[in-house]
Amino acid sequence: MKNYKVSSLLILMFTALTPVVRGQEHTWTISFSGELDARIEHQLSVLAGQDQALIRFLKGAAAQQRTVPEAGGLAIELHQESNVGVFLDALKRGAGSTAVTPTLELAEEGYILEATYPRAVVPNRLRITAATWRGFHHALLRVPDLLVLAPTRLASDLIPHPQAVRI
């Protein structure tokens, strides 16, 4: 009977500690300067929850330093371009020669998403640049697919297909 109580107590302790250990290994760290739109903050929270990850927001001076993701974690850097015209130029440079020529209207809802795959399976860093909250929203719709697709399959398996992919 005594052995049963000890083993039950150990099982309870390990069960209670499991989410903490998982959380330390699987945390999304979001960094941004300025104000983050509440809709984008909510979308990030929902996405992290779907990935069973904790989420931590770094604002202001803390966001200026390059965040090193924890083992198994994901760092997401959000950069808002203050001028849509400047962002349009960046889109044109990044897209190269594609079927769709970037326009001012596209720049208002567009984004540039850069993913770092250190182990060539799952990204550990995403850098999203957009001019508006709509651009960030569209980029964040891609995150679940980026977490499961191999980098070599991005150009063919992301639906809708991206305008440009460089590996």
C-alpha positions as CSV (number, residue, x, y, z in Angstrom):
1,M,0.0,0.0,0.0
2,K,2.9,2.3,0.8
3,N,4.4,1.6,-2.6
4,Y,1.2,2.5,-4.3
5,K,1.0,5.9,-2.5
6,V,4.5,6.8,-3.4
7,S,4.1,5.8,-7.1
8,S,0.8,7.7,-7.3
9,L,2.5,10.8,-5.8
10,L,5.3,10.6,-8.3
11,I,2.9,10.3,-11.2
12,L,1.0,13.3,-10.0
13,M,4.2,15.3,-9.6
14,F,5.5,14.4,-13.1
15,T,2.1,15.1,-14.7
16,A,2.0,18.5,-13.0
17,L,5.5,19.3,-14.3
18,T,5.0,18.2,-17.9
19,P,3.4,21.4,-19.2
20,V,6.1,23.5,-17.6
21,V,8.9,21.5,-19.3
22,R,7.0,21.5,-22.6
23,G,6.4,25.3,-22.2
24,Q,10.1,26.0,-21.7
25,E,11.0,24.1,-24.8
26,H,8.1,25.4,-27.0
27,T,7.6,29.1,-26.6
28,W,6.8,31.7,-29.3
29,T,8.6,34.9,-28.7
30,I,7.1,37.8,-30.6
31,S,9.1,41.0,-30.9
32,F,8.0,44.3,-32.4
33,S,8.6,48.0,-31.9
34,G,5.7,50.4,-31.7
35,E,2.1,49.4,-31.2
36,L,0.8,46.0,-32.2
37,D,-2.7,45.9,-33.5
38,A,-5.0,44.0,-31.1
39,R,-6.3,41.9,-33.9
40,I,-2.8,40.7,-34.8
41,E,-1.9,40.1,-31.1
42,H,-5.1,37.9,-30.9
43,Q,-4.3,36.1,-34.1
44,L,-0.8,35.3,-32.8
45,S,-2.2,34.0,-29.5
46,V,-4.6,31.7,-31.3
47,L,-1.9,30.4,-33.6
48,A,0.4,29.7,-30.6
49,G,-2.4,27.9,-28.8
50,Q,-3.0,25.7,-31.9
51,D,0.7,24.9,-31.9
52,Q,0.5,24.1,-28.1
53,A,3.1,26.8,-27.4
54,L,3.4,29.5,-24.8
55,I,3.6,33.0,-26.1
56,R,5.7,35.9,-24.9
57,F,5.5,39.5,-26.4
58,L,8.6,41.7,-26.3
59,K,7.8,45.4,-27.0
60,G,10.0,48.5,-27.2
61,A,13.7,48.3,-26.2
62,A,13.5,44.5,-25.5
63,A,12.3,44.0,-29.1
64,Q,15.2,45.9,-30.5
65,Q,17.7,43.1,-29.5
66,R,17.8,40.1,-31.7
67,T,15.8,37.4,-29.9
68,V,17.5,34.0,-29.7
69,P,14.7,31.3,-29.8
70,E,14.7,28.7,-27.1
71,A,15.3,25.1,-28.0
72,G,12.2,24.0,-29.9
73,G,10.8,27.6,-29.8
74,L,10.0,30.1,-32.5
75,A,11.0,33.8,-32.6
76,I,8.7,36.0,-34.7
77,E,9.9,39.5,-35.6
78,L,7.3,41.9,-36.8
79,H,8.5,44.9,-38.7
80,Q,6.0,47.5,-39.9
81,E,7.1,49.6,-42.8
82,S,5.9,53.2,-42.2
83,N,5.6,54.1,-45.8
84,V,3.6,52.0,-48.3
85,G,5.6,53.3,-51.2
86,V,8.9,52.2,-49.7
87,F,7.3,48.8,-48.9
88,L,6.1,48.5,-52.5
89,D,9.8,49.0,-53.7
90,A,10.8,46.2,-51.3
91,L,8.1,43.9,-52.7
92,K,9.2,44.6,-56.2
93,R,12.9,43.8,-55.4
94,G,11.9,40.7,-53.5
95,A,9.5,39.3,-56.0
96,G,11.8,39.6,-59.0
97,S,10.1,38.6,-62.2
98,T,6.7,37.1,-61.3
99,A,3.4,36.8,-63.1
100,V,1.9,39.5,-60.8
101,T,3.6,42.9,-60.7
102,P,3.3,44.4,-57.2
103,T,1.0,47.5,-57.1
104,L,0.2,50.0,-54.4
105,E,-3.0,48.1,-53.6
106,L,-1.1,44.8,-53.3
107,A,1.5,46.5,-51.0
108,E,-1.3,47.6,-48.6
109,E,-2.2,43.9,-48.0
110,G,1.1,42.3,-48.9
111,Y,4.0,41.1,-46.8
112,I,7.5,39.7,-46.9
113,L,8.0,36.6,-44.8
114,E,11.5,35.4,-44.2
115,A,11.9,32.0,-42.5
116,T,15.1,30.6,-41.0
117,Y,15.4,26.8,-41.0
118,P,18.5,25.9,-38.9
119,R,17.7,22.2,-38.9
120,A,16.1,22.2,-42.4
121,V,12.8,20.8,-41.0
122,V,11.0,23.4,-38.8
123,P,11.7,27.2,-38.8
124,N,13.0,28.7,-35.6
125,R,12.7,32.3,-36.7
126,L,10.2,34.2,-38.8
127,R,10.6,37.8,-39.8
128,I,7.5,39.5,-41.2
129,T,7.6,42.9,-42.9
130,A,4.3,44.6,-43.8
131,A,2.9,48.1,-44.2
132,T,-0.5,47.5,-42.6
133,W,-2.2,45.2,-40.2
134,R,-3.8,43.4,-43.1
135,G,-0.4,42.5,-44.4
136,F,0.5,41.0,-41.1
137,H,-2.8,39.1,-41.0
138,H,-2.1,37.5,-44.4
139,A,1.4,36.5,-43.4
140,L,0.2,34.9,-40.2
141,L,-2.2,32.8,-42.2
142,R,0.9,31.1,-43.6
143,V,2.5,30.2,-40.3
144,P,0.7,26.8,-39.7
145,D,1.8,25.6,-43.1
146,L,5.4,26.8,-42.5
147,L,5.5,24.8,-39.4
148,V,4.7,21.5,-41.2
149,L,6.1,21.8,-44.7
150,A,9.7,21.2,-45.6
151,P,11.5,24.2,-47.1
152,T,11.9,22.5,-50.4
153,R,8.1,22.0,-50.7
154,L,7.1,25.6,-50.0
155,A,6.9,26.8,-53.6
156,S,4.7,23.9,-54.7
157,D,2.7,23.0,-51.6
158,L,1.7,26.4,-50.1
159,I,-1.8,27.2,-51.3
160,P,-2.4,29.8,-52.6
161,H,1.1,29.7,-54.1
162,P,3.4,32.5,-53.0
163,Q,4.5,35.1,-55.5
164,A,8.2,34.4,-54.9
165,V,10.1,31.8,-52.9
166,R,13.9,31.9,-52.4
167,I,15.7,29.0,-50.6
